[in-house]
Amino acid sequence: MTDDLLERAPAHALLADGTTVWSLARRGTEVFAGVVQDEVFGPLVLFGLGGTATEILADHAARLAPLTDHDMHDLITLPRCAPLLFGTRGNEPVDLEALEQLLLRLSRLAADLPQLAEADFNPVLATPGGVTVLDARVRLLPRRPQDPYLRRLR
């Protein structure tokens, strides 16, 4: 039955009864990427170990948006899980360029949209062939642009 269903449906398709069929994700390293708007500092980009253990292990790094090249390097190398990204125990390194692009675009989104209260991409599957966001949660709040470093005169 399952083989017949997969032959008739493309890699991802909506069937007549409302069921969605998706192809399985490849094996890879689960990481998370996110943004949170801090009242004092403005948008912070977060990156670290993803999956179900994210909150328990708290293995992540944060940098202010928009990201620079140095910020990008720190975000990717500071978490304790970083050796998993560079290839360990015979595994290939993940596509670091695709991971950097995801973080840069998330950073730009946070810097350009003050309404973005938080975004949580967890897990993001990092493989040698690219990155895939498997689950995303975004929260928007009505907000005006404000420079957190600008003091107001009375």
C-alpha positions in Angstrom: 0.0 0.0 0.0 2.7 2.5 1.0 4.8 1.7 -2.1 1.8 2.2 -4.3 1.0 5.6 -2.7 4.6 6.8 -3.1 4.7 5.8 -6.8 1.5 7.7 -7.5 2.4 10.9 -5.5 5.3 13.1 -6.2 7.9 13.9 -3.5 5.5 16.2 -1.8 1.9 16.3 -2.8 -1.5 17.0 -1.4 -3.8 14.0 -1.7 -7.6 14.1 -2.3 -8.4 13.4 1.4 -6.2 16.3 2.6 -3.2 14.2 3.5 0.2 15.6 2.6 3.0 13.3 1.6 6.6 14.6 2.0 9.9 12.9 1.2 12.0 12.0 4.2 14.8 14.3 5.2 18.3 13.0 4.8 20.5 12.4 7.8 22.5 15.3 9.0 23.4 17.5 11.9 20.4 19.2 13.7 21.1 22.8 14.6 18.8 25.8 15.3 18.8 29.3 14.1 16.7 32.1 15.5 16.1 35.7 16.2 14.8 37.5 19.3 14.2 41.3 19.6 15.9 42.4 22.8 14.5 45.7 24.3 17.9 47.1 25.0 20.1 45.7 22.3 17.7 45.2 19.4 17.6 42.0 17.2 19.9 39.1 18.3 20.6 36.2 16.1 21.0 32.8 17.9 22.6 29.7 16.6 23.5 26.3 18.2 22.7 22.7 18.7 19.2 21.9 17.5 16.6 19.2 18.0 14.9 18.2 21.2 17.9 18.9 23.5 18.2 22.5 22.5 16.8 24.0 25.7 18.2 21.4 28.0 21.8 21.7 26.8 21.7 25.4 26.0 24.6 25.0 23.5 24.2 28.2 21.5 25.8 31.6 20.7 24.2 35.0 20.0 25.3 38.1 18.1 23.6 41.4 17.3 22.0 41.8 13.9 23.0 42.7 11.2 25.9 40.1 11.3 29.4 40.8 10.1 31.9 38.1 8.9 33.4 38.0 12.3 30.0 37.5 13.9 29.2 34.7 11.5 32.5 32.9 12.3 31.8 33.3 16.1 28.2 32.1 15.8 29.3 28.9 13.9 32.4 28.1 15.9 31.6 29.0 19.5 28.9 26.4 20.4 30.3 23.2 21.8 28.6 21.3 18.9 30.7 23.1 16.3 33.0 20.1 15.6 30.0 18.2 14.3 29.7 20.8 11.5 33.3 20.5 10.4 33.2 16.7 10.0 34.1 14.2 12.8 34.5 10.5 13.0 34.5 10.0 9.2 31.5 12.3 8.5 31.7 14.9 5.8 31.6 18.6 6.9 28.2 20.3 6.4 27.7 23.0 3.7 29.0 25.9 5.7 28.3 28.4 2.9 24.6 27.5 2.9 24.5 27.7 6.7 26.1 31.1 6.6 23.6 32.3 4.0 20.7 31.1 6.2 22.1 33.1 9.2 22.8 36.2 7.1 19.3 36.2 5.6 17.8 35.7 9.1 19.9 38.6 10.3 18.8 40.9 7.5 15.2 39.9 8.1 15.5 40.8 11.8 17.3 44.1 11.1 14.7 45.1 8.4 11.5 44.1 10.2 11.2 45.5 13.7 7.8 43.7 13.8 9.7 40.4 14.0 9.5 39.7 17.7 11.1 36.2 17.4 11.8 33.5 14.8 12.7 30.0 15.7 14.0 27.6 13.1 14.4 24.3 14.9 15.6 21.9 13.7 17.6 23.0 10.8 19.1 20.0 9.1 22.7 20.7 8.0 24.2 18.3 5.5 27.1 18.3 3.0 24.5 19.1 0.3 22.9 22.2 2.0 20.6 23.1 4.9 16.9 22.5 5.3 14.6 24.2 7.8 12.3 21.4 9.1 10.3 23.5 11.5 9.8 27.2 11.7 7.9 29.4 14.2 7.6 33.2 13.8 6.0 35.7 16.1 5.1 39.2 14.9 4.2 42.2 17.1 3.2 45.7 16.0 6.3 47.8 16.5 7.9 50.9 15.1 11.6 51.0 14.1 13.8 52.3 16.9 17.5 52.6 17.3 18.3 51.2 20.7 21.6 53.2 20.8 19.9 56.5 20.2 19.3 58.6 23.4 16.4 60.9 23.6 16.8 64.5 24.7 14.3 65.9 27.1 
